[in-house]
Amino acid sequence: MQCPKCGSENVNINVVTDVKTVKQHHGFFWWAFFGWYWVPLKWIFLTLPALIVKLFGGRKKVVSKQRTVACCQVCGHTWDVKK
C-alpha cells in the first residue's frame, strides 16, 4: 500500500475500535400515556433518589464500531482503508 500524501511504501495498517455510550430514550407512546405526568412527579417528590439515579444509573447502551486505519511511518498521515 502506498501513502497518498508522500508516496512511501512504509505503511502500517491497524484495526481501531471506536466505543461510545448511547443513552436510550423512551418512545412517543411512553411519553404520551405515561411520561408526561410521571417525570414531573418524580422530580417533585423523589428529587434526591432521582438525582442519584440520573448520575450513576440510567439506561445506557454501548456501541462499538471497528474500522481499518492506515498510518504512514514517514510523514504520519493517517487514512481509513476501504474494504
N, C-alpha and C positions, 0 to 999 in steps of 0.2 A: 504494500500500500504506500502511496506517495502523499506527502503533505501538500495540500492545495495552496499554502502560503509561500513556503520556501522550496518545495520540490524535493525535500530529503526523503530517503527511504527508511530512516531510523525512527520508526513509529511504534508505540506501544498501544495495544488495544485492551480495554478493561470493560467489565460489566459493572455498572453502577446501579445501586438500588436506591430509589427515592421513596422515603417513608413519610407520610403525613397523617395526622388525625383529622377526621371529618366528624363534626357534630351532626347527629341525626336529628331532624326536625319532625314535628308532628304534621300530619296531613290536614287537608281542608276540613274533612268531616269531623276530625277530633276537635278542631277549633270551633267549628260551627255548633256542635252539640254539647261539648264538654269544657273545652279550654277557656272560653270567653268568660266564664264565671269562676272556674277553679283557680286560675293563675292569680287574679286579684285577691281572692280569699286566702290563698296560700301565703301571699306576701303580707297580708294584713295580720293574720292570726298565727302564722308559723314563720316569722321573719328569721329568727336565729337558725332553726333547722334548715330552712330554705337556703340561707347563705352558705351553710356548711356543705349542703349537697351541691350547690352551684360551684363552690370552689374545688371540692375534692371528688365529686361524683359526676353524674351526668351520663348521658348516652353518647359515647364516642365510638367511632369506628376507625380502625387503622387500615389505610390504603397504601399498598406498596406497588411501585412500578419499576420494572427493570429496563435499562437502556444500555446500549453499547456505545462507548466513548473512545475515540482515538486521540492520542496525545503525541505530538511531535517532540522528540527529545532534543532537537536542535534549536527550534525557535519557541517552543512552548505553546504553540497553537493547539486548541482542542476543538473537536467537532463530533457530532453524532454520526455513527456509522449506520447507513441504511441497509436493511436486510434484503 
